[in-house]
Amino acid sequence: MALPLVVSQIINVLYNIVDRIYVGNMPEVGREALAGLGIAIPIIMIVSASAALFGSGGAPIASILLGEGKKEEARQTMMNSFVLLVAAGIFLTLVTLAFDAELLRLFGAEAEAMGYAKDYLDYYALGTVFVMISIGMTAFITAQGLSKIAMLSVSLGALLNIVLNPVFIYALGLGVKGAALASAVSQAASAVFALAFLSGKKPLRFGFRKFRFRKRTVVAIMALGVSPFIMNATGSLVQIVFNNQIGKYSGENYTLYINLISIMLSVTVIVLPLSVFVQGAAPFISYNYGSGRIDRVREAAWFLIKICLLYSLGFYMLICFPKSLRLYSIRTRSFWKLRLLISGYSSWEWPSSASKWPARTFSWS
């Protein structure tokens, strides 16, 4: 059950990393363009958090209703989530386009990065609705136990983004705008795939037949989705704080340090699959805990700890090789700073991921 989710997480990681690699290697303006992308990322993370609010909030409710045999109520929940996703996407698009410069200044943009950040953000905003639908509606595919199809949906957009980036950035000469446009088109493809699949003969079938927008359903979706929203939005807040502090204290090294933070956050999302391993193990641990098989609980716990440790050590070894960081067009003398940032983050992340299992297991005790 967890394997397709792990694969989709890894592919999503490539989504973020490849964008930065292509932008960072743009001739002459790569460093400034990469800094602009780093400034715009917090707004993009807020979009993802909003998609989680309605997608991750509605999908578990629909899954429970399906288990109870209430297929129509489950479908109504999905359609209510879809309307919320589209409405939020339109709202975020309008706000972003109307206040792009103000938002970027609030998020730490300085003069040398502002133009690139604005170009990227404005073009990315045009695909916000597609991003919301892609992320939010894929959750309803997973809710039906179809994690392989959900993986295909994520993979389609990520792989298309990898292909389109060099075409739009270099071949068409669009630069940073091309990177944003490639992301928007890729997310649109994922959104179309998800809706097309859900429109087939599935337990949760997409369609507005007898649709009812219910306040009670909306409240339930948002109450359940607020937790993943906060977790996703916190990452945005972290980068906003980093960006503003860099702008305040870095002086002439502003572009360099913005790039280092941006690369660190993009590279360290490689550890995200660890959380998926924990999610996959949680039902097994919970079941055996309830059955009194504490020996199997301990065995699974130690297995998780070993996996997280080995994975993180492998990741740490990867950043020890200069060539792995040179992909971002970072100057050699800056490698030690980037390694220090990444190793500090990864040394905290693996025990954090491994320690999530007790909360998931004993939350009902």
MISEKE-396547 format. One record per residue (C-alpha): x, y, z; residue in three letters. Coordinates in steps of 0.001 Angstrom, whole numbers, plus 524288, in hexadecimal, padded with zeros to 5 digits. Last residue first. Layout:
<nodes>
XYZala...
</nodes>
This chain:
<nodes>
7EA7B812B085BEDser7E5AA817CB84EC3trp7F1E581FBB84BBFser7FA598142084F6Bphe7FEEC80FEC84204thr7FF6E81CDA83AB9arg80630823988461Aala80FA88183E847D6pro812CD817F983921trp8171B8262D837E0lys824488238383E2Bser82A6181E3E831B1ala8278B82ABC82A3Aser82D538337D834D4ser838F082A6E83675pro83BA382BE7827D2trp8390483A8182712glu8429E83FC183102trp84F0D83A8882AB7ser8491A83E2B81D88ser847ED84CA182124tyr855A384DEF8267Bgly85B358466281AECser8543184F5C81153ile8588B85C378176Cleu8669D857DA8196Bleu867508524780BB1arg8628985F318061Aleu86CCB866EA80D85lys8779A85D5F809B7trp873D185E1D7FB61phe874C186CF87FA9Fser8830C86D1D7F67Aarg87FA2864977EACCthr875D486E387E50Carg867F0869227E3E1ile86365865C87D623ser8584785D6F7DB76tyr85DF4850FC7D5A1leu86A798542D7DD13arg863F484EC97E941leu86497840667E53Eser87207842AE7DF34lys8778A847067EC46pro875A8839807F282phe872DD83A4C8010Ecys864AC83D5A7FDCCile8625C82F367F9F4leu86846829F68068Emet85E0D8317780E4Atyr8531D82B8F80618phe8588481DF280869gly85939820F7816F2leu84B26825C28167Eser8464B8194C81011tyr84E1E810B28194Fleu848DC817B582561leu83ABB8180D820BCcys83AFD809B181CF6ile8416A805D0829E2lys8377680D85831E0ile82C3D807B582A3Aleu831407F9DB82C4Dphe832F07FC9F83AC3trp824B2800BF83BAFala81FFD7F507833D7ala827127EB9783CE7glu822367F2B7848FFarg814227F1D584435val816317E38284099arg81A957E09084E82asp80F237E870853EEile8058B7DEE284DD8arg7FA1F7E2AF856B7gly7F04B7E25E84BB3ser7EE167F11584C8Egly7FCBD7F35284BA6tyr7FD2E7EA1084020asn7F2A97F19A838D6tyr7F8A67FED983BFEser8062C7FAB183784ile801187F56282A96phe7F84D8014D82876pro803D480A9A82B55ala80DB4803ED82274ala8091E80A1C815BBgly808558179A81BDBgln81605816068217Bval81B668121681442phe8147D81E0E80EA0val81B3F826B381894ser828598217881412leu82480824B280616pro825E18331F809E8leu834A68322280BF2val8376A8365B7FDE6ile830B984309801EEval83E6D8469F80689thr842D484A197F8D1val83877854777F66Eser839A285AA6803E4leu8487685B11802FDmet848168605E7F527ile83F4986BBD7F92Fser8477C86E8880543ile8541186EAF7FD4Eleu84DEF876E77F293asn8491D8811C7FC3Cile856C48810380202tyr85D90883BB7F516leu853EC88E1D7F09Athr85536895DD7FD51tyr864128956E7FDDCasn865188A4487FC42glu85EB08A65980985gly85B30899978103Eser854AB89F0B81C92tyr8472F8A4708196Flys8448589DBB80C83gly84937890E181249ile8402A892B481DF0gln834C889553814D2asn837758895C80C70asn839408802981806phe82CA0884DA81E7Aval8251E88318811B8ile82B66875A48100Egln8269F8711681D54val81905876BE81B11leu8179D86F1180E7Cser81B68862898155Fgly8113A865AC81FC5thr806D28666181520ala80822857D381269asn80683853AF8209Amet7FBB385DB7822B3ile7F415858ED816E7phe7F63A84AA981A93pro7EFBB84DB5827D7ser7E4EA8568982276val7DFEA84BE381968gly7D766844AD82344leu7D05D850EF827DFala7CFF28561A819EBmet7C91884A0E814A9ile7BF8D8496B8201Bala7BC0D857E181EA7val7B9CB8561F80FFBval7B12484A398124Dthr7A8C08518481C2Carg7A79685D4A81317lys7A282854BF80819arg7A420857447F992phe79AC284D887F372arg79D5A846BF7E672phe7923483E9E7E10Alys79ADE83B237D550arg7A718843917D5FCphe7B080838D27D205gly7BCB2831897D68Cphe7BA46823687DA3Darg7BF0381E7F7E75Fleu7BC2180FE57E707pro7C21480FDD7D93Flys7BBF980EFB7CBCClys7C3D9819B17C561gly7C366828487C877ser7CDA8826607D32Cleu7D77E8223E7C8DDphe7D4BD82DF37C022ala7D5538371C7CBD9leu7E297831DA7D023ala7E84B832017C258phe7E37083FD37BFB9val7E98A8448D7CC77ala7F67483DCC7C997ser7F6FF8442A7BC1Fala7F3C7851717C209ala7FEBF84F767CBECgln8082D84D5F7C0BDser8036B8597A7B984val8050A861E37C5C4ala8128C85C7A7C8DCser8174A85EA67BAEBala811C886C807BB49leu8194C86F6C7C7C8ala8261486A6A7C204ala82369871BD7B554gly8214187E857BC83lys82E9587CA77C2CBval834DB87C657B550gly82B6E87D7A7A9E9leu835A887AE979F62gly82D3587139797E8leu837FC866EF79756ala83E0F86AC07A468tyr833BF86CAD7AEF2ile827BF867377A7F7phe82E2085B357A1FEval83787858F17AD56pro82C1B858E87B707asn8227E8513E7AEA7leu828B7843CB7B06Dval82A7E844A07BF36ile81CDE84A6B7C09Fasn8171883F3E7B8C3leu81DBE835C27C204leu8180283C797CE00ala80A5383DEF7C860gly8091982FD97C3F4leu80F9382A897D02Fser8058D830D47D939val7FA2482AF57D1CCser8012081DED7D04Dleu8038581D587DEF8met7F51381FEE7E170ala7F224814887D862ile7FB5780BF17E05Dlys7F523810B27ED1Aser7E7A380BF97E92Aleu7E2B68090F7F6E9gly7D684811577F4C8gln7DC2F81C647FD03ala7E81A81C837F403thr7DF7D820E47E8BAile7D92082AF47F18Dphe7E6828307B7F519ala7E94D832387E696thr7DE0483BEB7E6BCmet7E4E28459A7EFADgly7F281845737E9C7ile7EE5A8464E7DB8Cser7E28784EF67DE07ile7EA37858FA7E5E2met7F5878590C7DC3Cval7EBF785AAB7D0E1phe7E59A866547D7AFval7F31186C597D9EDthr7F71686B517CBA6gly7F6BB879E07C882leu7FDAC87C4D7D574ala809DD875A17D02Ftyr80B1B880017C5A2tyr809F088B317CF4Dasp812D4884B17D952leu81E09881F27D004tyr81E3688F9A7CA33asp81CE0895F97D797lys8280D88E027DD56ala830C5891357D1BEtyr82E2489FB57D2DCgly82F6A89FF87E1BBmet83C6B898E57E2B3ala846028A43B7E156glu83CAF8ADE77E7F7ala83AC48A6167F48Cglu82FDF89C557F731ala82D8A898728056Fgly81FF68928280619phe8196F89F9780894leu8204B8A5097FC93arg81B288996B7F4BDleu80D6889B647F9CCleu80D6C8A9CE7F651glu812AD8A71D7E8A2ala8088A89C947E5E0asp7FCC98A3DC7EB67phe7F2BF8A3037E065ala7F834896E07D9C7leu7F9AE88F7D7E69Bthr7EC6C893A57EBEFval7E57488FF17DF4Bleu7EC1E882B97DE64thr7E9E887FC17ECD5leu7DB54882817EB68phe7DA1D87A557DF11ile7E11886EE87E594gly7D8D38702D7F1EEala7CC6386F767E9CAala7D18E863DB7E1F0val7D5B685C547EE1Aleu7C90B85F857F545leu7C0FE85AB37E9B8val7C90384E257E941phe7C79084BF87F7DBser7B8CD84D117F6B0asn7B9728435F7EB64met7C125839A97F38Bmet7B7C983AE07FEF8thr7AC30838F27F5D8gln7B29782C8C7F0AFarg7B4398274D7FE77ala7A60182A8B80176glu7A203823297F534glu7AA70817687F890lys7A5678158480671lys7A9BE807568082Bgly7AFEE809EE81569glu7BD5D807A380FB9gly7BA2D81148804E9leu7B67781B4680F50leu7C390819438160Aile7CAE781B2780935ser7C33F8278280607ala7C6BD82D0B8135Bile7D5048295681148pro7D50783048803EFala7CEB283D0A8084Cgly7D91F842E381120gly7E4A783DD880950ser7DED3844697FD55gly7D921850B480379phe7E428854EB80C85leu7EE6284D9880486ala7EB7A8564D7F8D0ala7ED088622C801A6ser7FA4385D1480636ala7FE9A85B437F814ser7FAD2869587F509val801F786DE080153ile80E03866997FC99met80D3F86E117EFB6ile80D0B87AD17F75Dile818FD8767D7FF11pro8201F872D07F24Bile82015880807EC63ala82C608852A7F384ile833D4878CA7EFE7gly8300687A6E7E19Eleu8355F8883E7E1B9gly8420F8834D7E7C8ala8431A879377DCF3leu84172884117D2E4ala84C3288C297D94Eglu8557C880957D93Barg8522687C527CB58gly8533F889C37C4FFval85F58887C17BC77glu85AB687B2F7B5E4pro84F7F874037BCC0met8555D869377C517asn84E3586CCA7D1A3gly8412186C957CA6Eval8434085EC77C548tyr848268598F7D24Cile83D948608C7D9FAarg8327985ACB7D22Dasp838E084D537D276val8394484D2F7E161ile82B08850567E394asn825378465B7DA1Dtyr82FB683C817DDE7leu82A0083C9D7EBAAval81C9083A047E5DCasn8224282DDC7DF8Cile82762829757ECD5ile81A1582BEE7F30Fgln8134A824587E82Aser81C74818CE7EA50val81A2E818DD7F90Bval80B6E819807F700leu80C2580E127ED77pro813C8806547F7BFleu80AFE809668036Dala800008000080000met
</nodes>
